[in-house]
């Protein structure tokens, strides 16, 4: 009898990082468990002893946590101790459950639902080669050991042959499955061979172990990729043979690349979960975007919170066809989230990337200036790791890129403007330098803010005041201000992109602005 409380699980193998497909599977199981008021179980399928590592497990646990996917039962967050973090249905590591698999395998053997197979890997390879050569409509195990007598088994064992345990598939039986996404589907068992349940040595394979785990952990719903659909047929028969009801299955479609093929880690923009984290993608945006790869929140908006997803999530709302991964939309969504943050939140979140780009101690000593930098670029970044490249022009005199050179060449008189504007700046009571411009910047230098605070008419402590002075100067010089801004901005920043012109002057400070303008005035 299935436990009345909905129970769902995510069961990764700790053989590598958590990629997009695995993250989406975990997300849909988590969301459905939360939507149904049930329990979300994290189970670790670590029977691939050659490739399973604590390092990979820790990466998976950290990836789930970074996305905000929490589990009610499962391992401790510290992968190294291999202990259970909570729950009454553990252990949650398959390699700690070998005795349970052995017990279940013996039950199936005794009932005739399974049998011992002594075929060597070499024989199986030869069988497959022969089937392919004969263009057989059936490729798989040929059933050689399906009906061995006790005498035949004893002879094989006397020869030193070890045995796998195979599940005995019914012959030409039509299995009808109601999939929560695909609907009613019929499969004839003649398409499937007698598959290995347990390897020699007692380690179970996926289709057997996960059934025993789902029975013991009272799993009611299984959401997973459509590539597991035929595995679901095999598992359904194991549940039946053991006398248990099968969970409700939902097989979600593939994530596709832009060409319509199966998404690969080699496709542009595809990264593991923690790679997105380390590049400064907002976790809320990554969660939001991945959840839309096959499921729709609303017809009129794509940006929503985790709580909103849970409130709206229905597994029947997942589409039957594959969803294309679009890195441009992911970046757009990241920008949407970054723009919603407060400036202080954005500064805190971008700190590790700013620390790598700025002089040592800048974050501690010049929070006001850094806050202004972040405020100017918060609208212009899509991931936080873009900050270092964006602010390089503040840290060292930049080389002029092609758009900057073009802007300067377009105005033949601009070198005279550079010199004149430098003369003006030298007369203004503004910050003499910016913190990144010299290693011995005096902490006593006042670093004003961009906030719109009341100011004396004579003060030049804000971009607005700088603008008034510059416009008055340009008018006196009979220079069209629209012509003036482009080349001067190019000389200061090395490009034609970035913050507004007076934010540039304000952030750069008097000393650096004057030096750069005079440099380009004589070149």
N, C-alpha and C positions, 0 to 999 in steps of 0.2 A: 504494500500500500504506500503510495507516494505521500510524503510528509505534507501536511496541508499548507504550511508556510512556503511561499515561493523561494527557491534557492537556486542561484545561478553561480557559474564558476568561470574563471579564466585560468587556463592551464598551460603556461608557456614552458618551453624547454630552455634551460639555461645554457645554450650553446652559442649565443651571440647577443647583439643588442636588440632593443625593442624598436622594430621598424613600424612604418605607417599602418600596415595591415594588422599587425598584432595590437597596436595601440587602439585601432578602431574596434577590433573584436572585444578587447577589454572594456572599452568605452560603452559599447552597446549592451554588453552583459551587465555592467555597473548601472547604466541608466535604467534598464528594464527592472533590475532588482530594486532600485530605489523607487521607480514608478509604481511597482506592485507592492511596495511596503515589505519587501523580502530581504534576503540575506545574500551578500556577494562574497564568494569564496575565492581565494587565490590558492591554487594548487600547483606544485612544481613537478613537471614530468622530466625527471632527471635520469631516466634509464639508459640514455646514451652516455655511458661512462667515459668513452674516449673523448667526447667533446664537451661534456658538461663541466662548468667551472664555477667556483664561488664568485669570481670576478664578473662573469656574465650575469649571474643571478643578481648581484648587487646593482649592476647597470639597469637591469629590468625593474628592480624594485624602485630605484631612484627615478627611472623614467615614468613609472606609474604615479609616483608621489608628486613629481614635478607637474604632471598634467592634472593633478587633483583627484585622481582615481584612488580612493581609499577602500580597503577590504575589511570585512567584518571578521572573517576567519582566515587563517593561513599562517605563513611563516613570519618570524620576527623580521623587522626591517634590517637588522644586522645579519646579512647572509652568512657570515662566517660561523655563527654558532649553530646553524641548522636546527634551531628550536622552533616550536610552534608559538606564534605570537598571540594566538587566541582561538577558541573554538572547541567544541566537544566532539568533533568528528575526524580528528587527525589520526595518525600523522599526515601532514600535508606535503610530504616529500615521498615520491613513489619508491625510492630506494630504501625507505624505512618501512615499506609495506610488503616486502617480499613474502613473508609468511602468509599474508592474506591472499596473495595471488596463488600461492602454492595450494592453499586450501580450496580455493574456487576451481583451480585446474583439476584437482583430484575429483571434485564433484562432477565436473563435466566428463571426465574420462570414464568414471564409473557409470554414468548414465548413457554413455555411447554418443554424446554430442561432440566428443573430441577423441583423437587417437594419436599415438606416438608415430613419428615419421623418422626413418633412419637414412633418408636420402642425403648424400653429401652435396656440398656446394658445387663440386665438379659435375655430378650427375645432373643437378638442376640446370646448370649452364648448358649442358649438352641437350637436355630436353627442350629448353627454350630455343636453342639454335635450330633444332630439327623442326619445331613448330613453325618458326619463321621461314625456313627453307621450303616447307610444304605449303606455305601460305595458309596455315590453319586459321579458321575463324575464331578459335579459342586459343588464347595464350595464357598459360599458367600451369599450376601443378597438375600432373597427369594422374594423380590418385593411386600411385603404386603401392603405398603403405596403408591405404584406406581400410582394407579388410584383411590385414595380416592375422594369422593364427598365433596362438601363444608360442607354438614351436618355432615359427618363423621369427618372431620377435626375439626369442632366446638365442637363436642362431646369430642374428645380427649383433646382439650384445656380446656374445662370445667372441665375435670378430673385433670387438673393441669399438664398435660404432656407437656414438652417442645419439640421442634422439631429441628432436624438437617436438612440441605438441601442436597439432593442427586442429582447427575447428572443422567439424564435419558439416559442410553446407548442404541444405536440402536440395534434392535434384529437381530442377524445373518447377520450382514453386514461385508463384507470383506474390511479391510482397507489396502491399499498398501502404504508402506513407503519406501522412498529412503534414506537410511542411508549413510552418507558420508564414513563410514568405513565398515559397514556390507553389503552394497549394497541394492538391492530391497528385501523387506521382506513383506509378507502378513500375517495379523492377523485377525481372525474372532472374532467379538465382543461378540459372545456367550461364549467366554472364560472368559469374564470380567463381573463383577456385577455392579450394580448401586452404585457408590462409594460416600462417604460423601465429599461434597465440603466445607461446613461451619458447624462448631459445633454450638450447642445451646449456645447462648451468643455472636455469631457474629465473632468468630475467625476462619479464613479460614484454610483449610488443604493444604498441599504442592501442589497437582496437580492443584488446582484451583488458589491459590495465585500466583504461579510462572507464570501462563499464563497471568494473569492480569498485573503482573509486566513486563513480556516480551513485552506485547502489549504497555504499557505506556512508557517503556524505549527503544522501537524500536529495540529490539534485533533481529539480523539477523541470528546468528549461536549459537547453544548450544552444547558444548562439555562436556560430563559427562560420568560416569561409566555405563557399560553395564547393571548393575542391574536396571537402570532406563528405559530400553527399553520399557517395557509394559506401564510404566507411560507416555512415549512419545505418545503411541496410545491414551490414555485417554486425554492427553493435546491437541493432534491434533484435537480431536472432539470438545473440548472447543473453540479453536481458530475458528473452522468452525462455531460453534453455535453463536459466537460473531461477525462473519463476517470479521475475520482477517486472513491473511495468516500466516501459521505456519513457524517458523524459520527452517533453515536447521539443522538437528540433526546429531551428530556424537557420537556414544556410544563406548567408549574405553574399551578394555578388562581389566579383573581383573589383579591385581598384585598377583603373586603366591608365596608360600613358596617353599623350596627346595624339598618338597615331592609332589608338584603339587597341593596342596590345596590352598584355599583362604588365603592370607597373614593375619596374626593376630598380634596384638601388643605383644602377648606372644611369637612369633617366635624369634629366636636368632638374635640379631643385630637390631631389629626393634624398633625405638624410634620416639617420636614426633619431630617436626622440632626444637623447642627450646632446647630439650634434646641434639640433635646433636650439636647445637650451644654451649651449656654449657659444652660439653665434648671436645670442641676444634676441631670439624670437620670444615675444610674450607668451607664456604658457596658456593664458586664457584664449589667445587668438589661435594657437595651434590646436587646442582642444575644440574650439568652435569650428575651425575649418575641417578637421578630420571628421567630426560628427556629421558634416554635410555630405560626405562622400558616400552617398547612397540613401540618405534620409533627408527629408525637408522639414524645417521648423515652421516656416510660414511663407505664404505666397508673396508677402510684401517686405520681408526683411530677413537678412542672413546673420545678423550679429545678435547674439543672445548670451545669457549667462548659463552656468551649469544648472542652477536651480530652475531656470526657465526650460531648459532642455528636459530635465526630469519630469516637470509638470506636463510637458507636451508629448513625451516619448511614448510611442506605441510600436511594437515590433512589426505590426502589419503595415506600418508606414514606410518601411524600408523597401526600396524598389527592387525589381527582379533583374534589371540590367545593370551592367557595370557603370561606375562613375569615373569620369576622367579627372586625374590630378592636374591642377592648374596652379603652377607656382606663382604666377602673377596675381591670381586671386588671393592666394595665401599671403603674399606680401601686402596687398591692399588691405586685407583684414588686420594684419599686424599694425599697419599705420593707423587704422581706425581705433584700435585699442590704445596705442601710444598717445594719440591726440586727446583721448578722454582722461588721461591721468593728470593729476596736479603736477605743477613744475617740480615740487619737492619730491613727489613720488618718482617722477621720471629721473631726477638727479640721483636718487637712492638706487634705483634699478640699473642705471647706466654706470654706476660708480666703478665697477671693475674694468670696464673698457676705457673710461676716462683716465683712471689711474695708470693704465698702460701707455697712454698717449702723452700725458702731461708731465711736467717736471716733478721730481720727487717733492712731496710736501704741499703741492698745489691744492689738493683736495682739502687738506686740513686747514691751510692758512687763508684760502681765498674762496670760501663757500659762496659769498655774494656774487663774485665774478663768474664762478662756475654755474651758478643758478641762472645767470643771464645767458650764458652760452647755451645751456640746455633749453631755455625758453625760446631762443632764436631758432633752434634746430628741431624742436619737438614736432613741428609740422612737416619737417623735411626728411625724416628718417623712417624707414619701415622696420628695421631691426637695430637693436642697440649697438651692435658691433660696428655700425656705420659711423658712429661718433668720431673715432680717431681720424678717419680719412676726412671727415667733414671739417674738423677743426685744425687740420695741419697748417693752414694758412696763418693761424694765430700764433703758431709756435716757431716758425722760421720764415724768412723772406721767401715767398714762393716763386717758382718759375712761371712765366706767363704761358697759359695754354692757347690754343688756336683762337677760340672765341675772344679771349682777352686781347690778343694781338690785333685781331680784326677790329675790336672796339676802339683801340688806341689809334690805329692807322686811319680809321674813319674820320677822326677829328684832327686836322693838321695843327690846330692851335693848342692842343691839349697839354703839351709839355709846359707851355706858359701857365696854363691853369694849375698844373701840378705844383709849380713853384709858388704861385700866388696863394693857393689854398694852404700849402705848408706854412707860409708866412702868417696866414690868419690863425691856424691852429696853435702856433707858438705863442700867440697873444691870449689864448683862452685859458681860463682856470679849470682845466679838466685833468683827469688822472694822467700822470706823465708817462705811464707805461702799463702794460698788461702783465699779469704774473708770469706768463710763459715766455716773455720776451727777454728776460735776463735771470740768471741763476740767483742773483743777490737782491731780488725784488724786496723792497722795504715793506714789511707788514703794516707799517704806519700809513702807507699810501692809501688814500680813501678809494674804495671801489664801489661806486654808486650802483644803484639798481635801475632796472627798466620800468619799475612800477610807476604808475601815474600819480605821483604825490605832488602836492602844492609846492611851488618853488619860487624863489625870488627872481625877478626879471633879469637880474645881472648874472644869475648862475648858469653855468654850462654843464651841469652835472647829469643831464639826461639827453637821450637822443632828440627829444622834441626841442630842447634849447639849442642843441647843436644845429638842428635844421633851421631854426630862425636866423642864427648867425650866418650860416652858409648861404641861405637864400638872399639875405640882405647883401652879402659880399658879392654874389653872382650878379645881382641886379646893378650894383655899383659898377661892376666890370663889364656890364652889358653882355653877359653870357647867358644864353638860354639854358635854364636849369636842366631841362630834359636832355640837352646835349652834353652837359657837364658830368652828370651822374655816371654814365656808362664807362667812359675811359678812366675816371678817377677810381671808381670801384674796381675796375680791372687791375689797375696799378697796385691797389692795396691788397687784393685777395688772390690775384693770379688767374681769376676766372670771371665769368659773368653770372655765376649762380651763387646762391647763399642767402644770408639774411638781408634785410633792407639796408640801404646805403648808410644811414645814420647809426643803425645798430652796429654796422661794421666799424665805423669810426670810433664809436663809443667803446666797443669791446677791445679794439686794438690799442687804443690809448695814444696820447700825444706823441710820445717818443718814437714809437714804431711807425705811426702814420707819417710823421715828418720825415723820418729816414727813408721810407719807401718812396714817398713822393719826390724827394730831392734826387734819389737814385734814378728814377725814371724820367725826371726832368732833363737830365743830361745825357741819357742814352739815345 
